């Protein structure tokens, strides 16, 4: 039985990993003025930030439509027996619900609500690829990863709250307080929703290193197989290398991937957002 592993563009996997694992991507939409542009195909993070700087207005996002999913599933089922498709948390987008509606017309389509975002989804996607290679069925893959997703640790530090505020996910009062105190909040994803964790103060690049150390150092409950360092852009190669080195000094990870977030995530977090995304063992 052939099982295809696919994902929405919110998985934020690098082009190299997408190519290596042969993962088809269904793009969400970035709305710029009156144009609906496909995330990662027709528009990228840097263009979103540039547009925001020019107009003072952030771009908005829209879910993959039922029709898009229907066309995708129909086309891929000509080649594969089953599809396991991953989505951003259903509490953050209607992608999952739209896919369920589209999948009613087909046999062998398994939609997974990641209850997560960015390369938290990417972790699940790569695990699914490995399970499919082992010969697991779509139903088996879904069952395994629906259970394993609770072990994900997904968080990120914001340089600015203005994008979340303009997108309706943060109050103006909270933004003002953070700006006045030069705070860089850590946003944590738990049970499919975002909440504020520890707050850091000062230069974001220094805050990031403290954040990484806080989350990884001297922990005995971290799965060291794979970790993602995912950022929204505007970091120098030197700064990213320093984050990489800090991660490597805290835990003996087998694979450390640096990826850049696609447009959907960047629309809401703004430039210089960075997170580390990995599994716990318990």
C-alpha positions as CSV (number, residue, x, y, z in Angstrom):
1,X,0.0,0.0,0.0
2,X,1.3,3.4,-0.9
3,X,0.8,6.2,1.6
4,X,1.5,9.9,0.7
5,X,2.5,12.3,3.5
6,X,1.6,15.9,2.8
7,X,1.1,19.1,4.7
8,X,-0.2,22.7,4.6
9,X,2.4,25.4,4.1
10,X,2.3,26.2,7.9
11,X,4.7,23.2,8.5
12,X,7.6,25.6,7.7
13,X,9.9,22.8,6.5
14,X,12.9,23.9,4.4
15,X,12.8,23.4,0.6
16,X,15.6,20.9,1.1
17,X,13.6,18.7,3.5
18,X,10.5,19.0,1.4
19,X,12.5,17.7,-1.6
20,X,14.3,15.0,0.4
21,X,11.1,13.5,1.8
22,X,8.9,14.3,-1.3
23,X,6.3,16.2,0.7
24,X,3.5,17.9,-1.3
25,X,2.5,21.2,0.2
26,X,-1.0,22.9,0.0
27,X,-0.5,26.6,0.4
28,X,-2.5,28.9,2.6
29,X,-3.3,32.4,1.2
30,X,-1.7,35.7,2.1
31,X,-4.1,38.6,1.4
32,X,-2.3,41.7,0.2
33,X,-4.8,44.4,-0.6
34,X,-7.3,42.8,-2.9
35,X,-4.9,40.0,-4.0
36,X,-4.9,36.4,-2.6
37,X,-1.4,35.1,-3.0
38,X,-0.3,31.5,-2.4
39,X,2.0,31.2,0.6
40,X,5.5,30.1,-0.4
41,X,4.7,30.2,-4.1
42,X,3.6,33.7,-4.9
43,X,4.8,35.5,-1.8
44,X,7.4,35.1,0.9
45,X,8.1,36.5,4.4
46,X,10.5,39.3,3.2
47,X,7.9,40.7,0.8
48,X,5.3,40.6,3.6
49,X,7.5,42.6,5.9
50,X,8.3,45.1,3.2
51,X,4.7,45.6,2.3
52,X,3.9,46.2,6.0
53,X,6.7,48.8,6.3
54,X,5.5,50.6,3.2
55,X,1.7,50.7,4.1
56,X,1.7,50.4,7.9
57,X,-0.8,47.6,7.4
58,X,-0.1,43.9,7.9
59,X,-1.1,41.3,5.4
60,X,-3.8,38.9,6.5
61,X,-4.1,35.2,5.9
62,X,-6.8,32.8,4.7
63,X,-7.1,29.0,5.0
64,X,-6.8,26.5,2.3
65,X,-10.3,26.2,0.8
66,X,-12.5,23.1,0.6
67,X,-12.2,23.2,-3.2
68,X,-8.4,23.4,-3.0
69,X,-8.3,20.3,-0.7
70,X,-10.8,18.5,-2.9
71,X,-8.7,19.0,-6.0
72,X,-5.5,18.1,-4.1
73,X,-6.9,14.8,-2.7
74,X,-8.4,13.8,-6.0
75,X,-5.2,14.3,-7.9
76,X,-2.9,12.6,-5.4
77,X,-5.3,9.5,-5.0
78,X,-4.7,8.7,-8.6
79,X,-1.1,7.8,-7.6
80,X,-1.4,6.8,-3.9
81,X,-3.7,4.5,-2.0
82,X,-3.9,6.8,1.1
83,X,-3.0,10.3,2.1
84,X,-2.0,11.5,5.6
85,X,-2.3,15.3,5.6
86,X,-1.2,17.7,8.4
87,X,-2.7,21.0,9.4
88,X,-2.1,23.9,11.7
89,X,-4.0,23.7,15.0
90,X,-7.8,23.8,14.4
91,X,-8.0,26.5,17.1
92,X,-5.9,28.8,14.9
93,X,-7.3,28.2,11.4
94,X,-10.2,26.5,9.5
95,X,-7.8,24.5,7.4
96,X,-8.5,21.3,9.3
97,X,-12.3,21.7,9.2
98,X,-12.1,22.5,5.4
99,X,-10.0,19.4,4.8
100,X,-12.5,17.2,6.7
101,X,-15.3,18.4,4.5
102,X,-13.3,17.8,1.3
103,X,-12.2,14.3,2.5
104,X,-15.8,13.1,2.9
105,X,-15.8,12.5,-0.9
106,X,-12.8,10.1,-0.8
107,X,-11.6,6.9,0.8
108,X,-8.2,6.8,2.4
109,X,-7.7,10.4,3.4
110,X,-6.5,11.0,7.0
111,X,-6.4,14.6,8.1
112,X,-4.4,15.3,11.3
113,X,-5.0,18.3,13.5
114,X,-1.5,19.0,14.7
115,X,-2.7,21.2,17.6
116,X,0.5,23.1,16.7
117,X,2.1,25.4,14.3
118,X,5.3,25.9,12.2
119,X,7.9,23.1,12.5
120,X,6.0,21.6,15.4
121,X,3.9,20.4,12.5
122,X,7.1,19.7,10.6
123,X,8.2,17.3,13.4
124,X,5.0,15.3,12.9
125,X,5.4,15.4,9.1
126,X,8.9,14.0,9.2
127,X,7.9,11.3,11.7
128,X,5.0,10.4,9.4
129,X,7.4,10.0,6.4
130,X,9.5,7.6,8.4
131,X,6.5,5.6,9.5
132,X,5.2,5.4,5.9
133,X,8.6,4.2,4.8
134,X,8.4,1.4,7.4
135,X,5.1,0.3,5.8
136,X,2.6,1.7,8.3
137,X,-0.9,2.4,6.9
138,X,-2.6,5.8,7.0
139,X,-4.7,4.8,10.0
140,X,-1.7,3.5,11.9
141,X,0.3,6.7,11.2
142,X,-2.6,8.9,12.4
143,X,-3.0,6.9,15.6
144,X,0.7,7.0,16.4
145,X,1.1,10.7,15.8
146,X,-2.2,11.8,17.4
147,X,-0.7,10.4,20.6
148,X,2.8,11.6,20.0
149,X,1.9,15.2,19.3
150,X,1.2,15.8,23.0
151,X,5.0,15.5,23.6
152,X,5.9,18.4,21.3
153,X,7.5,21.5,22.9
154,X,6.8,24.5,20.7
155,X,7.6,28.1,21.6
156,X,9.1,31.2,20.2
157,X,10.3,34.6,21.2
158,X,8.9,37.8,19.6
159,X,10.9,40.9,18.9
160,X,7.7,42.9,18.4
161,X,4.0,42.4,19.4
162,X,2.7,44.8,16.7
163,X,2.0,42.0,14.2
164,X,0.1,39.9,16.7
165,X,-1.8,43.0,17.9
166,X,-2.8,44.1,14.4
167,X,-3.9,40.6,13.6
168,X,-6.2,40.7,16.7
169,X,-4.1,38.2,18.8
170,X,-2.7,40.7,21.3
171,X,-4.2,43.8,22.9
172,X,-2.8,47.3,22.3
173,X,-2.2,47.7,26.1
174,X,-0.1,44.5,26.2
175,X,1.9,45.8,23.2
176,X,2.5,49.2,24.8
177,X,3.7,47.6,28.0
178,X,6.1,45.3,26.2
179,X,7.5,48.2,24.1
180,X,8.0,50.5,27.1
181,X,9.8,47.8,29.1
182,X,11.7,46.4,26.0
183,X,10.2,43.0,26.7
184,X,10.5,40.0,24.4
185,X,7.8,37.5,25.4
186,X,8.1,33.8,24.9
187,X,4.9,32.5,23.3
188,X,4.2,28.8,24.1
189,X,1.8,26.5,22.2
190,X,-0.2,24.2,24.5
191,X,-3.3,22.2,23.7
192,X,-3.6,23.9,20.3
193,X,-3.6,27.5,21.6
194,X,-0.9,30.2,22.2
195,X,-0.1,31.6,25.6
196,X,2.6,33.8,27.1
197,X,5.4,32.2,29.0
198,X,8.6,33.8,30.3
199,X,9.4,37.4,29.3
200,X,12.9,38.5,28.4
201,X,14.2,42.0,28.4
202,X,16.8,43.6,26.1
203,X,18.3,43.0,22.7
204,X,16.3,40.2,21.0
205,X,19.4,38.3,19.8
206,X,20.7,38.2,23.4
207,X,17.3,37.3,24.7
208,X,17.1,34.4,22.2
209,X,20.3,32.8,23.6
210,X,19.0,33.0,27.1
211,X,15.6,31.5,26.0
212,X,17.4,28.6,24.3
213,X,19.4,27.9,27.4
214,X,16.4,28.2,29.7
215,X,14.5,25.6,27.7
216,X,17.2,23.1,27.0
217,X,20.0,23.1,29.5
218,X,20.2,20.5,32.2
219,X,17.0,18.8,31.1
220,X,16.7,15.0,31.2
221,X,13.3,14.8,29.4
222,X,14.2,15.9,25.9
223,X,14.2,13.7,22.8
224,X,17.5,14.5,21.2
225,X,16.8,12.9,17.9
226,X,15.7,16.2,16.1
227,X,15.2,19.9,16.8
228,X,14.2,22.8,14.7
229,X,15.5,26.4,15.0
230,X,12.8,28.3,13.1
231,X,12.9,32.0,12.5
232,X,10.9,34.5,10.5
233,X,13.8,36.3,8.9
234,X,16.0,39.4,9.5
235,X,18.7,37.5,11.3
236,X,22.3,37.4,10.1
237,X,24.0,34.1,9.4
238,X,26.3,34.8,12.3
239,X,23.4,35.3,14.7
240,X,21.8,32.0,13.6
241,X,25.1,30.2,13.9
242,X,25.3,31.4,17.5
243,X,21.8,30.0,18.2
244,X,22.9,26.7,16.6
245,X,26.0,26.5,18.8
246,X,24.0,27.3,21.9
247,X,21.5,24.5,21.1
248,X,24.3,22.1,20.4
249,X,26.0,23.0,23.7
250,X,22.8,22.3,25.7
251,X,21.8,18.9,24.4
252,X,23.4,16.3,22.1
253,X,20.8,16.5,19.3
254,X,21.4,14.2,16.3
255,X,19.8,16.6,13.9
256,X,19.6,20.4,14.3
257,X,17.7,22.1,11.4
258,X,17.5,25.8,10.8
259,X,14.4,26.8,8.8
260,X,12.7,30.0,7.9
261,X,9.0,30.4,8.5
262,X,6.7,30.8,5.5
263,X,4.4,33.7,5.0
264,X,1.4,32.5,7.1
265,X,3.4,32.3,10.4
266,X,5.4,35.4,9.5
267,X,2.3,37.4,9.0
268,X,1.4,37.0,12.6
269,X,4.7,37.0,14.4
270,X,6.6,39.7,12.5
271,X,10.4,39.8,11.8
272,X,13.1,38.5,14.1
273,X,10.8,35.9,15.7
274,X,12.7,32.7,16.5
275,X,11.7,29.5,18.2
276,X,13.1,26.0,19.0
277,X,10.7,23.1,18.4
278,X,11.4,19.6,19.7
279,X,9.9,16.6,21.5
280,X,9.9,15.7,25.2
281,X,10.4,12.0,26.1
282,X,7.6,12.2,28.7
